[in-house]
Amino acid sequence: MIVSEPKGPALAWYRLKTGYSPRSDATVLASKDILGHYRAVMVFQNYYGPDIEVGVAAVTLPRSLLRAAYRYAVGQLGVRRVTFRTRADNGSAIVAMRRLGAKQEGVIRKFYKDGCDELLFGILKEDYPYHG
């Protein structure tokens, strides 16, 4: 089940999983299992018109959520690209980004308090494999 929540439990779950607090105007799409437990949360923020930044926390990342994210970002907001950020030591996120067709576009060296780099990934709407 896909839910859209501007604030609330989904955002709290995201904070718990990532340790990151998104902007107060962030929008959230989430996937819940049959028991109502969160499986994945996608946070949309820093909307610039042609681009939006997306953060993801997930136990599993269902295709239905990936399709809903495309419909929201491309169909509703009209973006041409999506930016993802992740820690350089987050191997599972890096693999997931590459499976989605995202390209690594940059590195912010020693971004995190522990000295870990942050990687920037971008994906263009025409390269996204889960179109509406």
BADRENBA-952782 format. One line per field, with one value per atom (N, C-alpha, C, CB): atom name; residue in one letter; residue number from 1; x, y, z. Coordinates in steps of 0.2 Angstrom, whole numbers, plus 5000, padded with zeros to 4 digits. Glycine has a CB too. Layout:
atom: c(CA  ...)
rest: c(A  ...)
nr: c(NUM  ...)
px: c(X  ...)
py: c(Y  ...)
pz: c(Z  ...)
END
This chain:
atom: c(N  CA  C  CB  N  CA  C  CB  N  CA  C  CB  N  CA  C  CB  N  CA  C  CB  N  CA  C  CB  N  CA  C  CB  N  CA  C  CB  N  CA  C  CB  N  CA  C  CB  N  CA  C  CB  N  CA  C  CB  N  CA  C  CB  N  CA  C  CB  N  CA  C  CB  N  CA  C  CB  N  CA  C  CB  N  CA  C  CB  N  CA  C  CB  N  CA  C  CB  N  CA  C  CB  N  CA  C  CB  N  CA  C  CB  N  CA  C  CB  N  CA  C  CB  N  CA  C  CB  N  CA  C  CB  N  CA  C  CB  N  CA  C  CB  N  CA  C  CB  N  CA  C  CB  N  CA  C  CB  N  CA  C  CB  N  CA  C  CB  N  CA  C  CB  N  CA  C  CB  N  CA  C  CB  N  CA  C  CB  N  CA  C  CB  N  CA  C  CB  N  CA  C  CB  N  CA  C  CB  N  CA  C  CB  N  CA  C  CB  N  CA  C  CB  N  CA  C  CB  N  CA  C  CB  N  CA  C  CB  N  CA  C  CB  N  CA  C  CB  N  CA  C  CB  N  CA  C  CB  N  CA  C  CB  N  CA  C  CB  N  CA  C  CB  N  CA  C  CB  N  CA  C  CB  N  CA  C  CB  N  CA  C  CB  N  CA  C  CB  N  CA  C  CB  N  CA  C  CB  N  CA  C  CB  N  CA  C  CB  N  CA  C  CB  N  CA  C  CB  N  CA  C  CB  N  CA  C  CB  N  CA  C  CB  N  CA  C  CB  N  CA  C  CB  N  CA  C  CB  N  CA  C  CB  N  CA  C  CB  N  CA  C  CB  N  CA  C  CB  N  CA  C  CB  N  CA  C  CB  N  CA  C  CB  N  CA  C  CB  N  CA  C  CB  N  CA  C  CB  N  CA  C  CB  N  CA  C  CB  N  CA  C  CB  N  CA  C  CB  N  CA  C  CB  N  CA  C  CB  N  CA  C  CB  N  CA  C  CB  N  CA  C  CB  N  CA  C  CB  N  CA  C  CB  N  CA  C  CB  N  CA  C  CB  N  CA  C  CB  N  CA  C  CB  N  CA  C  CB  N  CA  C  CB  N  CA  C  CB  N  CA  C  CB  N  CA  C  CB  N  CA  C  CB  N  CA  C  CB  N  CA  C  CB  N  CA  C  CB  N  CA  C  CB  N  CA  C  CB  N  CA  C  CB  N  CA  C  CB  N  CA  C  CB  N  CA  C  CB  N  CA  C  CB  N  CA  C  CB  N  CA  C  CB  N  CA  C  CB  N  CA  C  CB  N  CA  C  CB  N  CA  C  CB  N  CA  C  CB  N  CA  C  CB  N  CA  C  CB  N  CA  C  CB  N  CA  C  CB  N  CA  C  CB  N  CA  C  CB  N  CA  C  CB  N  CA  C  CB  N  CA  C  CB  N  CA  C  CB  N  CA  C  CB  N  CA  C  CB)
rest: c(M  M  M  M  I  I  I  I  V  V  V  V  S  S  S  S  E  E  E  E  P  P  P  P  K  K  K  K  G  G  G  G  P  P  P  P  A  A  A  A  L  L  L  L  A  A  A  A  W  W  W  W  Y  Y  Y  Y  R  R  R  R  L  L  L  L  K  K  K  K  T  T  T  T  G  G  G  G  Y  Y  Y  Y  S  S  S  S  P  P  P  P  R  R  R  R  S  S  S  S  D  D  D  D  A  A  A  A  T  T  T  T  V  V  V  V  L  L  L  L  A  A  A  A  S  S  S  S  K  K  K  K  D  D  D  D  I  I  I  I  L  L  L  L  G  G  G  G  H  H  H  H  Y  Y  Y  Y  R  R  R  R  A  A  A  A  V  V  V  V  M  M  M  M  V  V  V  V  F  F  F  F  Q  Q  Q  Q  N  N  N  N  Y  Y  Y  Y  Y  Y  Y  Y  G  G  G  G  P  P  P  P  D  D  D  D  I  I  I  I  E  E  E  E  V  V  V  V  G  G  G  G  V  V  V  V  A  A  A  A  A  A  A  A  V  V  V  V  T  T  T  T  L  L  L  L  P  P  P  P  R  R  R  R  S  S  S  S  L  L  L  L  L  L  L  L  R  R  R  R  A  A  A  A  A  A  A  A  Y  Y  Y  Y  R  R  R  R  Y  Y  Y  Y  A  A  A  A  V  V  V  V  G  G  G  G  Q  Q  Q  Q  L  L  L  L  G  G  G  G  V  V  V  V  R  R  R  R  R  R  R  R  V  V  V  V  T  T  T  T  F  F  F  F  R  R  R  R  T  T  T  T  R  R  R  R  A  A  A  A  D  D  D  D  N  N  N  N  G  G  G  G  S  S  S  S  A  A  A  A  I  I  I  I  V  V  V  V  A  A  A  A  M  M  M  M  R  R  R  R  R  R  R  R  L  L  L  L  G  G  G  G  A  A  A  A  K  K  K  K  Q  Q  Q  Q  E  E  E  E  G  G  G  G  V  V  V  V  I  I  I  I  R  R  R  R  K  K  K  K  F  F  F  F  Y  Y  Y  Y  K  K  K  K  D  D  D  D  G  G  G  G  C  C  C  C  D  D  D  D  E  E  E  E  L  L  L  L  L  L  L  L  F  F  F  F  G  G  G  G  I  I  I  I  L  L  L  L  K  K  K  K  E  E  E  E  D  D  D  D  Y  Y  Y  Y  P  P  P  P  Y  Y  Y  Y  H  H  H  H  G  G  G  G)
nr: c(1  1  1  1  2  2  2  2  3  3  3  3  4  4  4  4  5  5  5  5  6  6  6  6  7  7  7  7  8  8  8  8  9  9  9  9  10  10  10  10  11  11  11  11  12  12  12  12  13  13  13  13  14  14  14  14  15  15  15  15  16  16  16  16  17  17  17  17  18  18  18  18  19  19  19  19  20  20  20  20  21  21  21  21  22  22  22  22  23  23  23  23  24  24  24  24  25  25  25  25  26  26  26  26  27  27  27  27  28  28  28  28  29  29  29  29  30  30  30  30  31  31  31  31  32  32  32  32  33  33  33  33  34  34  34  34  35  35  35  35  36  36  36  36  37  37  37  37  38  38  38  38  39  39  39  39  40  40  40  40  41  41  41  41  42  42  42  42  43  43  43  43  44  44  44  44  45  45  45  45  46  46  46  46  47  47  47  47  48  48  48  48  49  49  49  49  50  50  50  50  51  51  51  51  52  52  52  52  53  53  53  53  54  54  54  54  55  55  55  55  56  56  56  56  57  57  57  57  58  58  58  58  59  59  59  59  60  60  60  60  61  61  61  61  62  62  62  62  63  63  63  63  64  64  64  64  65  65  65  65  66  66  66  66  67  67  67  67  68  68  68  68  69  69  69  69  70  70  70  70  71  71  71  71  72  72  72  72  73  73  73  73  74  74  74  74  75  75  75  75  76  76  76  76  77  77  77  77  78  78  78  78  79  79  79  79  80  80  80  80  81  81  81  81  82  82  82  82  83  83  83  83  84  84  84  84  85  85  85  85  86  86  86  86  87  87  87  87  88  88  88  88  89  89  89  89  90  90  90  90  91  91  91  91  92  92  92  92  93  93  93  93  94  94  94  94  95  95  95  95  96  96  96  96  97  97  97  97  98  98  98  98  99  99  99  99  100  100  100  100  101  101  101  101  102  102  102  102  103  103  103  103  104  104  104  104  105  105  105  105  106  106  106  106  107  107  107  107  108  108  108  108  109  109  109  109  110  110  110  110  111  111  111  111  112  112  112  112  113  113  113  113  114  114  114  114  115  115  115  115  116  116  116  116  117  117  117  117  118  118  118  118  119  119  119  119  120  120  120  120  121  121  121  121  122  122  122  122  123  123  123  123  124  124  124  124  125  125  125  125  126  126  126  126  127  127  127  127  128  128  128  128  129  129  129  129  130  130  130  130  131  131  131  131  132  132  132  132)
px: c(5004  5000  5004  4995  5003  5007  5003  5008  5006  5003  5007  5002  5003  5006  5005  5004  5010  5010  5015  5011  5012  5017  5021  5013  5018  5022  5019  5021  5022  5019  5024  5013  5021  5024  5029  5020  5028  5032  5039  5029  5038  5044  5048  5042  5045  5048  5052  5043  5049  5052  5058  5047  5058  5063  5069  5061  5067  5073  5076  5070  5072  5075  5080  5069  5078  5082  5088  5078  5088  5093  5097  5090  5094  5097  5097  5104  5093  5093  5086  5095  5085  5079  5078  5079  5073  5072  5069  5067  5069  5066  5059  5067  5056  5049  5044  5048  5046  5041  5042  5042  5046  5047  5040  5052  5039  5034  5036  5031  5031  5033  5029  5033  5032  5028  5031  5029  5026  5029  5025  5027  5028  5025  5025  5030  5019  5017  5016  5012  5017  5015  5008  5020  5006  4999  4997  4997  5002  5001  5001  5005  5003  5003  5010  4999  5015  5022  5026  5026  5030  5033  5038  5036  5039  5044  5049  5040  5046  5050  5047  5051  5051  5049  5054  5049  5050  5054  5052  5052  5057  5056  5058  5060  5054  5055  5056  5049  5062  5063  5068  5066  5069  5073  5071  5081  5065  5062  5064  5054  5067  5070  5067  5077  5061  5058  5060  5060  5066  5068  5071  5073  5072  5075  5072  5083  5072  5070  5075  5063  5076  5081  5076  5085  5078  5074  5079  5071  5076  5080  5076  5081  5079  5076  5078  5077  5074  5075  5071  5074  5074  5070  5072  5069  5067  5069  5068  5064  5063  5062  5060  5058  5061  5059  5054  5065  5048  5043  5043  5036  5042  5041  5035  5040  5030  5024  5026  5018  5030  5033  5037  5036  5041  5045  5041  5050  5036  5031  5027  5026  5025  5022  5027  5019  5033  5038  5039  5045  5039  5039  5033  5040  5027  5021  5021  5015  5023  5023  5028  5025  5035  5040  5039  5047  5038  5038  5031  5040  5026  5019  5016  5015  5017  5014  5018  5012  5025  5029  5032  5034  5033  5036  5043  5033  5047  5054  5057  5057  5063  5066  5071  5070  5073  5078  5077  5085  5080  5080  5087  5076  5088  5095  5094  5098  5099  5100  5106  5099  5106  5113  5113  5113  5119  5120  5128  5119  5129  5135  5139  5135  5146  5150  5151  5157  5149  5150  5143  5153  5138  5132  5131  5126  5134  5135  5128  5138  5123  5116  5113  5112  5114  5110  5114  5111  5120  5124  5122  5132  5121  5119  5112  5119  5107  5100  5100  5096  5104  5104  5106  5109  5111  5114  5108  5120  5105  5099  5094  5097  5093  5088  5090  5086  5096  5099  5102  5093  5103  5106  5113  5105  5116  5123  5126  5124  5132  5136  5138  5142  5137  5138  5143  5132  5144  5149  5150  5147  5155  5157  5158  5164  5155  5157  5161  5150  5167  5172  5171  5179  5172  5172  5165  5178  5160  5153  5151  5148  5151  5148  5153  5146  5150  5154  5159  5149  5158  5164  5169  5160  5168  5173  5172  5180  5166  5164  5162  5158  5163  5161  5154  5165  5151  5144  5144  5139  5140  5140  5134  5141  5134  5128  5127  5129  5120  5118  5112  5116  5112  5106  5103  5109  5097  5093  5088  5089  5089  5084  5078  5088  5072  5066  5066  5060  5069  5069  5073  5071  5077  5081  5078  5088  5073  5070  5066  5065  5068  5065  5057  5069  5055  5048  5043  5048  5043  5038  5031  5039  5028  5021  5017  5017)
py: c(4994  5000  5006  5000  5011  5017  5023  5019  5026  5032  5038  5030  5044  5050  5054  5054  5056  5060  5066  5055  5072  5077  5077  5084  5075  5074  5068  5081  5067  5061  5055  5059  5049  5043  5041  5038  5042  5040  5044  5041  5051  5055  5053  5062  5051  5049  5042  5048  5038  5032  5033  5027  5038  5040  5042  5045  5047  5050  5044  5055  5039  5034  5030  5029  5028  5024  5028  5022  5034  5038  5042  5042  5044  5049  5056  5047  5057  5064  5067  5063  5073  5077  5081  5081  5079  5083  5090  5079  5094  5101  5100  5105  5105  5105  5105  5111  5107  5107  5101  5113  5096  5090  5086  5085  5082  5078  5071  5080  5067  5060  5055  5058  5050  5044  5038  5043  5034  5028  5022  5029  5016  5009  5006  5005  5003  4999  4992  5002  4987  4980  4979  4976  4973  4972  4973  4964  4973  4974  4982  4971  4986  4993  4995  4995  4991  4993  4996  4987  5001  5004  5000  5011  4999  4995  5000  4991  5006  5011  5018  5009  5023  5030  5034  5033  5038  5042  5049  5041  5053  5060  5065  5062  5069  5074  5081  5074  5084  5091  5094  5090  5101  5105  5105  5102  5106  5107  5113  5106  5112  5118  5119  5117  5116  5117  5111  5123  5111  5105  5099  5107  5100  5095  5095  5097  5089  5088  5083  5086  5084  5079  5074  5083  5068  5062  5058  5058  5058  5053  5047  5057  5041  5035  5031  5031  5029  5024  5018  5027  5012  5006  4999  5005  4995  4988  4984  4985  4986  4984  4990  4977  4990  4995  4993  4999  4993  4990  4994  4989  4990  4994  4999  4989  4997  5001  5008  4998  5008  5015  5018  5013  5015  5018  5021  5013  5017  5020  5026  5015  5026  5032  5038  5030  5036  5042  5045  5039  5041  5044  5048  5038  5046  5050  5056  5045  5056  5062  5067  5060  5065  5069  5072  5066  5068  5069  5072  5064  5068  5070  5076  5064  5076  5081  5087  5078  5086  5092  5094  5090  5090  5092  5092  5098  5088  5088  5084  5086  5086  5083  5078  5088  5079  5075  5074  5077  5069  5068  5067  5062  5071  5070  5066  5077  5061  5057  5058  5049  5058  5059  5053  5065  5050  5044  5044  5038  5041  5040  5036  5037  5037  5033  5026  5036  5025  5018  5014  5019  5017  5014  5010  5019  5004  5000  4998  4994  4996  4994  5000  4992  5006  5012  5013  5018  5013  5014  5009  5013  5002  4997  4999  4990  5001  5003  5008  5004  5013  5019  5017  5025  5013  5011  5007  5007  5003  4999  5003  4994  5009  5013  5017  5018  5017  5020  5027  5022  5028  5034  5034  5035  5040  5041  5045  5044  5042  5046  5053  5042  5058  5065  5069  5069  5066  5070  5067  5077  5070  5068  5074  5064  5074  5080  5077  5083  5078  5075  5077  5077  5072  5072  5076  5076  5075  5078  5077  5076  5070  5068  5069  5061  5070  5071  5066  5071  5060  5055  5055  5048  5060  5060  5057  5058  5053  5049  5054  5045  5053  5057  5056  5055  5060  5060  5059  5066  5055  5054  5057  5046  5060  5063  5059  5070  5057  5053  5057  5046  5057  5060  5055  5066  5055  5051  5056  5046  5055  5059  5055  5061  5059  5056  5051  5061  5052  5047  5041  5050  5041  5035  5031  5037  5033  5030  5024  5035  5018  5012  5010  5006  5014  5013  5019  5012  5020  5025  5024  5026  5029  5029  5023  5034)
pz: c(5000  5000  5000  5006  4996  4995  4998  4988  5003  5006  5005  5014  5005  5004  5011  4998  5014  5021  5021  5026  5022  5022  5028  5022  5034  5040  5044  5044  5049  5053  5054  5051  5055  5057  5051  5058  5045  5040  5040  5033  5042  5042  5048  5043  5054  5060  5058  5066  5054  5053  5048  5049  5044  5040  5044  5034  5049  5053  5057  5058  5059  5063  5059  5066  5053  5049  5046  5043  5045  5041  5046  5036  5052  5056  5053  5057  5048  5045  5046  5037  5047  5047  5041  5054  5037  5031  5033  5026  5028  5028  5030  5022  5033  5036  5030  5040  5024  5019  5014  5014  5017  5013  5012  5016  5006  5005  5005  4998  5007  5009  5005  5016  5002  4999  5003  4991  5005  5009  5007  5016  5008  5007  5013  5002  5014  5020  5019  5025  5023  5022  5024  5026  5024  5025  5033  5024  5037  5044  5046  5048  5041  5042  5044  5047  5043  5045  5039  5048  5040  5035  5032  5037  5025  5021  5018  5016  5016  5012  5013  5005  5014  5014  5009  5021  5005  5000  5002  4993  5003  5005  4999  5012  4997  4992  4995  4987  4993  4995  4991  5002  4992  4988  4981  4989  4980  4973  4970  4973  4964  4960  4953  4959  4952  4945  4941  4942  4938  4934  4938  4929  4944  4948  4955  4949  4958  4965  4968  4966  4975  4978  4982  4983  4982  4985  4989  4979  4995  5000  5001  5007  5002  5003  5009  4996  5013  5018  5017  5025  5017  5015  5018  5007  5019  5021  5014  5026  5010  5003  4999  5003  4993  4989  4983  4986  4985  4980  4973  4983  4968  4961  4961  4956  4965  4966  4968  4970  4973  4976  4971  4983  4967  4962  4957  4959  4955  4950  4952  4948  4959  4962  4962  4969  4964  4964  4957  4967  4952  4945  4944  4940  4945  4944  4947  4945  4954  4958  4955  4965  4954  4952  4945  4953  4941  4934  4932  4929  4933  4931  4935  4932  4942  4946  4946  4953  4948  4949  4942  4954  4937  4931  4931  4929  4935  4935  4929  4942  4927  4922  4925  4917  4931  4934  4941  4932  4944  4952  4954  4953  4960  4963  4969  4965  4970  4976  4979  4974  4986  4990  4994  4994  4995  4999  5002  4996  5007  5010  5006  5017  5005  5001  5003  5000  5009  5012  5012  5019  5009  5009  5003  5010  5003  4997  4994  4998  4998  4996  4992  5001  4995  4991  4985  4996  4984  4978  4973  4979  4975  4970  4968  4973  4972  4971  4966  4977  4967  4963  4955  4965  4955  4948  4945  4949  4949  4946  4943  4951  4946  4944  4938  4949  4936  4930  4932  4925  4939  4941  4939  4948  4938  4936  4942  4930  4944  4949  4946  4952  4949  4946  4951  4946  4957  4961  4967  4962  4971  4977  4982  4977  4987  4992  4998  4995  4997  5002  5009  4999  5013  5021  5023  5023  5020  5021  5028  5016  5030  5036  5042  5036  5048  5054  5055  5060  5053  5054  5048  5054  5044  5038  5032  5041  5032  5026  5020  5028  5014  5009  5007  5002  5004  5001  4994  5004  4991  4984  4981  4982  4975  4972  4966  4970  4965  4959  4956  4961  4950  4946  4941  4942  4940  4935  4931  4939  4925  4920  4919  4914  4918  4918  4912  4917  4907  4901  4903  4895  4908  4910  4915  4912  4918  4924  4922  4928  4924  4922  4924  4924  4929  4931  4930  4939  4923  4921  4923  4913  4925  4927  4926  4924)
END
